[in-house]
Amino acid sequence: MSNEYEQFLTNSPKLVNRVCLGDDYLSDGYWMTAAPSIARNDKLGDPMFDSLYQRQESQHWGPSEQDLTGDLSSFKLASKADIHAFNSNLSYQMLLDSTNSLAPLSIFGLFTNRQDLIDWLSLWSFSETIHSATYSQFLMTAHPDPDKVFAATQTSEFIRKRGDSIGHYYNNAFFWGMQYALRGNVFTKEELFECAKALRLAIFAANLLEGVRFYLSFACSFSFAARSDNPLFTNNALLLKAIAKDEALHLVGTQHMLNRMTSGKEGNLLEMVSAHTLEEEMRMTASVIQEEKEWANFLVSEGDIEGLSLKDMHQYLDFIGYNRLRSVHQVSDIPSIIVPELENPFSSFMMPFLQSDQVQTAQQETGSSGYTQGIDLTIDRKSLASQYFSGYSKEALSQ
């Protein structure tokens, strides 16, 4: 173990199950630290979580807003290879959203008592349930064989393998979160370190889920809809456009939580844990990229997909995967051989779908939250959001 870890075990005070009086909580971190004696939304230690909440709330939508029946004709026009890729991605996306509808609040929520963070975790979880309902709605109204797609979430070896990969870190964090909630006040310092490590790695796993695992499915669906001669599944693509906008927010949220840990804003313990887990997070990133490349191989197993070469799919996964790693660690800490310089091979057809603010005019779709608030409640949300989202716009919101 490092000298820093030994020093922590020897000298670090325990900061569990404390309640702050007054405004002392504002200088504390959000995880495994003190909580205000009452829920406070007027004084926030970090306005970012409230900004995320406001942005998510303002772009609320539901699957019933889009008529999906028009996509039935696409199944008659699509090739066998197209239908295989489309059905497989639907099954996988259902698994991812079903998993993540539980994790933010039920698992991460065990490690915090701060109301603004809990509010954001709650809305994050709720939006994932909308995504799950969207896939079910599509299958029930616009798919000729919905049972086949539902069953694949349980029977596909590729989907089950990736589900197990995600669940390992979520299950470990749930175990330590329950331990922390039940007996955190008598944790040994070794247990406190393992608890913080489990939290960090679970949030990093969520970051990879939100920022890497979803995106090959997005690429396939947007590619189908962007075909100039014979667009396919265009209504499904419009729903995925809304889902991708939500996932971009969730990606920003996980990046922000991880960066607070890395930078020391969550205290010495989580800063130390972040340095300690760097090597494992590099392995996790490489493993996720490899799993998604195997998935790409499976997607083309029934034939080539027009506009998506296997080589470009692999390059795209390298591109977004290593960029996500760089977004939560100092680049100088990551060997250059681990993070190659790559370009996005899919930017030409994906950007019109991902940069939705440029083509939609309804307030719900531009991310404006003004219409949700009374005129006397006009705190400057817009400048607050631009201040905190500016650093993520090109990296997280446009990939």
Legacy VTK file of the C-alpha trace (Angstrom):
# vtk DataFile Version 3.0
C-alpha trace
ASCII
DATASET POLYDATA
POINTS 399 float
0.000 0.000 0.000
1.099 3.604 -0.594
2.487 5.818 2.173
-0.569 8.059 1.790
-2.851 5.097 2.497
-0.839 4.094 5.574
-1.001 7.685 6.784
-4.774 7.704 6.307
-5.174 4.526 8.349
-3.092 6.042 11.119
-4.309 9.624 11.296
-7.544 10.228 9.394
-10.611 11.021 11.500
-13.860 9.289 10.664
-16.522 11.523 9.168
-19.612 9.332 9.375
-23.072 9.900 10.787
-22.343 13.506 11.680
-24.914 16.285 11.541
-23.799 19.855 10.906
-25.358 22.814 12.591
-25.506 26.135 10.788
-23.657 26.377 7.462
-20.714 24.116 8.287
-21.929 21.528 5.779
-21.174 23.905 2.879
-17.446 23.265 3.259
-17.900 19.480 3.420
-18.096 17.101 0.484
-21.285 15.409 -0.640
-20.337 11.775 -0.043
-19.906 10.036 3.316
-19.788 13.328 5.187
-21.972 15.428 7.427
-25.468 16.514 6.506
-27.341 19.697 7.389
-29.764 19.285 10.267
-32.599 20.022 7.815
-32.865 19.811 4.025
-31.441 23.029 2.574
-32.002 24.134 -1.016
-31.285 27.801 -0.413
-27.576 27.313 0.320
-25.792 24.780 -1.856
-22.249 23.527 -1.529
-22.103 22.972 -5.300
-24.762 24.526 -7.575
-24.031 21.962 -10.292
-26.380 19.328 -8.879
-29.258 21.797 -8.799
-28.391 22.843 -12.374
-28.538 19.202 -13.469
-31.896 18.801 -11.746
-33.336 21.925 -13.396
-32.056 20.954 -16.828
-33.436 17.400 -16.550
-36.783 18.644 -15.311
-37.078 21.173 -18.134
-36.588 18.561 -20.860
-39.099 16.071 -19.452
-40.885 14.014 -22.101
-42.748 10.709 -22.433
-42.913 7.881 -24.986
-46.548 8.603 -25.851
-45.519 11.928 -27.413
-44.259 10.189 -30.563
-46.369 8.139 -32.987
-44.348 4.969 -33.477
-46.614 2.979 -35.759
-44.975 4.404 -38.879
-41.873 2.302 -38.182
-43.774 -0.917 -38.883
-43.085 -0.403 -42.584
-39.331 -0.274 -41.923
-39.323 -3.948 -41.000
-40.509 -4.741 -44.534
-37.828 -2.583 -46.143
-34.855 -3.400 -43.909
-32.353 -6.131 -44.713
-31.829 -9.162 -42.490
-28.600 -7.585 -41.220
-30.389 -4.303 -40.396
-33.155 -6.059 -38.452
-30.635 -8.186 -36.528
-28.692 -5.084 -35.449
-31.852 -3.111 -34.662
-33.446 -5.860 -32.539
-30.198 -6.665 -30.725
-29.606 -3.035 -29.792
-33.179 -2.685 -28.511
-32.675 -5.656 -26.178
-29.385 -4.272 -24.895
-30.719 -0.754 -24.378
-33.607 -2.154 -22.322
-31.115 -3.927 -20.057
-28.982 -0.816 -19.583
-31.905 1.451 -18.731
-33.537 -1.131 -16.483
-30.272 -1.458 -14.565
-29.711 2.263 -14.289
-33.248 3.037 -13.228
-32.275 1.494 -9.865
-28.639 2.454 -9.354
-28.571 6.264 -8.943
-30.930 6.554 -5.992
-31.057 3.021 -4.575
-27.270 2.558 -4.529
-25.522 5.932 -4.729
-28.165 7.464 -2.475
-26.964 5.269 0.397
-23.762 7.294 0.588
-25.184 10.808 0.911
-27.577 12.869 3.018
-27.387 16.056 0.930
-30.783 17.022 -0.427
-29.692 18.675 -3.686
-27.675 15.593 -4.665
-30.519 13.256 -3.643
-32.926 15.338 -5.768
-30.670 14.910 -8.785
-30.198 11.176 -8.183
-33.978 10.776 -7.916
-34.644 12.546 -11.197
-31.828 10.649 -12.901
-33.413 7.349 -11.814
-36.859 8.523 -12.906
-35.653 9.490 -16.377
-34.167 6.011 -16.822
-37.586 4.480 -16.084
-39.007 6.657 -18.872
-36.363 5.280 -21.219
-37.272 1.710 -20.277
-40.944 2.461 -20.817
-40.084 3.951 -24.211
-38.498 0.742 -25.465
-41.469 -1.261 -24.225
-43.870 1.186 -25.872
-42.035 0.853 -29.181
-42.029 -2.928 -29.046
-45.716 -3.142 -28.199
-46.884 -0.672 -30.846
-44.415 -0.828 -33.743
-42.602 -4.167 -33.673
-43.900 -7.300 -35.425
-42.312 -9.703 -32.892
-41.869 -7.984 -29.504
-41.552 -11.200 -27.484
-38.362 -12.113 -29.321
-36.696 -8.844 -28.347
-37.875 -8.989 -24.733
-36.587 -12.570 -24.407
-33.149 -11.691 -25.766
-32.419 -9.548 -22.704
-32.362 -12.824 -20.723
-31.041 -15.304 -23.279
-28.335 -13.447 -25.210
-24.863 -14.422 -24.006
-23.439 -11.055 -25.120
-26.073 -9.066 -23.237
-25.820 -11.172 -20.086
-22.021 -10.854 -20.062
-22.165 -7.085 -20.210
-24.938 -7.007 -17.617
-22.742 -9.007 -15.245
-19.853 -6.615 -15.888
-21.958 -3.628 -14.829
-23.652 -5.441 -11.940
-20.362 -6.410 -10.281
-19.564 -2.801 -9.335
-23.155 -1.871 -8.518
-23.567 -4.910 -6.263
-20.345 -4.164 -4.399
-21.369 -0.542 -3.870
-24.808 -1.642 -2.652
-23.177 -3.985 -0.115
-20.900 -1.267 1.242
-23.663 1.350 1.120
-25.875 -0.824 3.298
-22.977 -1.459 5.669
-22.301 2.260 5.851
-25.946 3.054 6.550
-26.221 0.402 9.275
-22.890 0.671 11.075
-20.819 3.436 9.497
-20.224 4.999 12.885
-18.184 1.951 13.949
-16.336 1.344 10.674
-12.661 0.619 10.926
-10.528 2.898 8.771
-9.825 -0.004 6.437
-13.583 -0.500 6.009
-14.088 3.203 5.406
-11.486 3.101 2.637
-13.097 0.054 0.991
-16.505 1.716 1.233
-15.261 4.863 -0.508
-13.506 2.756 -3.138
-16.716 0.834 -3.890
-18.589 4.123 -4.352
-15.935 5.578 -6.670
-15.778 2.489 -8.890
-19.574 2.176 -9.104
-19.916 5.794 -10.238
-17.105 5.207 -12.731
-18.981 2.138 -14.028
-22.075 4.349 -14.414
-19.961 6.885 -16.275
-18.872 4.205 -18.750
-22.462 3.007 -19.088
-23.781 6.501 -19.789
-20.858 7.595 -21.951
-19.735 4.471 -23.844
-22.125 1.523 -23.668
-25.152 3.399 -25.026
-23.412 5.049 -27.922
-22.889 2.256 -30.430
-26.640 1.598 -30.252
-27.252 5.300 -30.833
-24.881 5.229 -33.812
-26.751 2.326 -35.413
-30.206 3.859 -34.930
-29.166 7.307 -36.161
-27.391 5.752 -39.132
-30.592 3.921 -40.139
-32.608 7.143 -39.981
-29.963 9.219 -41.784
-29.858 7.076 -44.941
-30.510 9.346 -47.892
-32.094 6.779 -50.172
-34.145 4.679 -47.767
-34.385 5.956 -44.174
-35.377 3.301 -41.623
-36.925 3.447 -38.135
-37.125 7.242 -38.179
-39.687 7.476 -35.364
-37.512 5.318 -33.133
-34.584 7.621 -33.933
-36.573 10.634 -32.738
-37.199 8.931 -29.401
-33.529 7.959 -29.132
-32.665 11.568 -29.809
-34.557 12.523 -26.645
-32.965 9.643 -24.746
-29.476 10.656 -25.898
-30.112 14.177 -24.647
-30.958 12.768 -21.213
-27.940 10.460 -21.214
-25.683 13.420 -21.995
-26.898 15.045 -18.765
-26.283 11.840 -16.824
-22.798 11.666 -18.312
-22.081 15.228 -17.216
-23.356 14.347 -13.738
-21.112 11.298 -13.335
-18.122 13.203 -14.702
-18.742 16.019 -12.253
-19.064 13.651 -9.282
-15.848 11.850 -10.239
-13.945 15.084 -10.849
-14.959 16.397 -7.427
-13.411 13.270 -5.944
-10.254 13.480 -8.057
-9.689 17.159 -7.277
-10.099 16.795 -3.506
-13.404 18.643 -3.261
-14.885 15.533 -1.618
-12.142 15.424 1.009
-8.860 13.615 1.455
-10.340 10.127 1.615
-12.013 10.192 -1.801
-9.091 12.089 -3.333
-6.787 9.313 -2.148
-9.205 6.638 -3.359
-9.335 8.309 -6.799
-5.561 8.080 -7.166
-5.622 4.521 -5.841
-8.251 3.372 -8.373
-6.698 4.956 -11.490
-5.128 1.710 -12.652
-8.354 -0.228 -12.133
-10.336 2.441 -13.966
-7.968 2.173 -16.941
-8.592 -1.585 -16.931
-12.352 -1.025 -16.668
-12.257 1.353 -19.635
-10.255 -1.065 -21.768
-12.572 -3.915 -20.771
-15.732 -1.972 -21.657
-14.271 -0.955 -25.020
-13.394 -4.575 -25.746
-16.861 -5.793 -24.711
-18.489 -3.212 -26.968
-16.211 -4.205 -29.851
-17.330 -7.794 -29.369
-20.890 -6.489 -29.481
-20.104 -4.674 -32.742
-18.807 -7.959 -34.163
-22.082 -9.591 -33.135
-24.162 -6.819 -34.705
-22.635 -7.488 -38.141
-22.762 -11.268 -37.793
-25.806 -11.403 -40.089
-24.228 -9.134 -42.697
-22.792 -5.652 -43.200
-24.756 -2.611 -42.053
-24.956 0.134 -44.656
-22.939 3.184 -43.571
-21.331 1.456 -40.562
-18.140 -0.470 -41.257
-16.845 -2.693 -38.475
-13.522 -0.830 -38.556
-15.279 2.496 -37.981
-17.362 1.016 -35.149
-14.185 -0.119 -33.400
-12.531 3.277 -33.923
-15.611 5.055 -32.589
-15.541 2.953 -29.411
-11.857 3.727 -28.891
-12.578 7.400 -29.490
-15.373 7.806 -26.962
-13.986 5.292 -24.450
-10.605 6.917 -23.973
-12.099 10.410 -24.061
-14.328 9.424 -21.134
-11.270 8.278 -19.186
-9.508 11.565 -19.868
-12.536 13.521 -18.697
-12.256 12.248 -15.097
-8.483 12.034 -14.620
-5.563 14.339 -15.274
-4.233 13.499 -18.726
-0.694 13.599 -17.323
-1.593 10.688 -15.026
-2.588 8.444 -17.956
0.145 6.892 -20.138
-0.117 8.188 -23.715
-0.170 4.628 -25.038
-3.451 4.133 -23.144
-5.114 7.200 -24.687
-4.434 7.319 -28.440
-5.295 10.383 -30.505
-8.383 9.419 -32.508
-11.122 11.069 -34.531
-14.858 10.447 -34.423
-15.747 8.561 -37.632
-19.498 9.012 -37.081
-19.716 12.748 -36.405
-21.265 13.613 -39.786
-24.529 11.726 -39.274
-24.674 11.664 -35.461
-24.260 15.363 -34.733
-27.681 16.409 -36.118
-29.274 13.978 -33.635
-27.028 14.682 -30.643
-26.959 18.460 -31.008
-30.729 18.660 -30.708
-30.796 22.196 -29.278
-29.799 23.511 -32.713
-32.820 22.086 -34.540
-35.679 22.157 -32.030
-37.559 25.254 -30.961
-39.986 24.147 -28.235
-38.843 25.275 -24.796
-38.945 21.699 -23.539
-36.506 20.679 -26.274
-34.085 23.595 -25.993
-33.420 22.891 -22.333
-35.015 26.164 -21.194
-36.466 25.814 -17.722
-38.034 29.273 -17.596
-41.486 28.049 -18.562
-41.549 25.733 -15.511
-41.102 28.569 -13.003
-43.243 31.465 -11.875
-42.109 34.959 -12.744
-41.186 35.744 -9.133
-38.815 32.800 -8.897
-36.330 33.915 -11.565
-33.011 33.061 -10.012
-30.420 33.140 -12.754
-30.587 29.472 -13.781
-29.462 30.173 -17.336
-26.136 31.783 -16.448
-25.627 29.228 -13.692
-26.131 26.333 -16.106
-23.867 27.869 -18.774
-21.144 28.433 -16.169
-21.140 24.822 -15.059
-21.905 23.113 -18.375
-19.444 25.097 -20.469
-16.555 22.770 -19.754
-18.518 19.739 -20.849
-20.295 20.937 -23.973
-17.833 19.732 -26.599
-16.669 16.616 -24.790
-19.702 15.236 -23.072
-22.663 16.758 -24.833
-21.446 16.465 -28.425
-19.909 12.996 -28.709
LINES 1 400
399 0 1 2 3 4 5 6 7 8 9 10 11 12 13 14 15 16 17 18 19 20 21 22 23 24 25 26 27 28 29 30 31 32 33 34 35 36 37 38 39 40 41 42 43 44 45 46 47 48 49 50 51 52 53 54 55 56 57 58 59 60 61 62 63 64 65 66 67 68 69 70 71 72 73 74 75 76 77 78 79 80 81 82 83 84 85 86 87 88 89 90 91 92 93 94 95 96 97 98 99 100 101 102 103 104 105 106 107 108 109 110 111 112 113 114 115 116 117 118 119 120 121 122 123 124 125 126 127 128 129 130 131 132 133 134 135 136 137 138 139 140 141 142 143 144 145 146 147 148 149 150 151 152 153 154 155 156 157 158 159 160 161 162 163 164 165 166 167 168 169 170 171 172 173 174 175 176 177 178 179 180 181 182 183 184 185 186 187 188 189 190 191 192 193 194 195 196 197 198 199 200 201 202 203 204 205 206 207 208 209 210 211 212 213 214 215 216 217 218 219 220 221 222 223 224 225 226 227 228 229 230 231 232 233 234 235 236 237 238 239 240 241 242 243 244 245 246 247 248 249 250 251 252 253 254 255 256 257 258 259 260 261 262 263 264 265 266 267 268 269 270 271 272 273 274 275 276 277 278 279 280 281 282 283 284 285 286 287 288 289 290 291 292 293 294 295 296 297 298 299 300 301 302 303 304 305 306 307 308 309 310 311 312 313 314 315 316 317 318 319 320 321 322 323 324 325 326 327 328 329 330 331 332 333 334 335 336 337 338 339 340 341 342 343 344 345 346 347 348 349 350 351 352 353 354 355 356 357 358 359 360 361 362 363 364 365 366 367 368 369 370 371 372 373 374 375 376 377 378 379 380 381 382 383 384 385 386 387 388 389 390 391 392 393 394 395 396 397 398
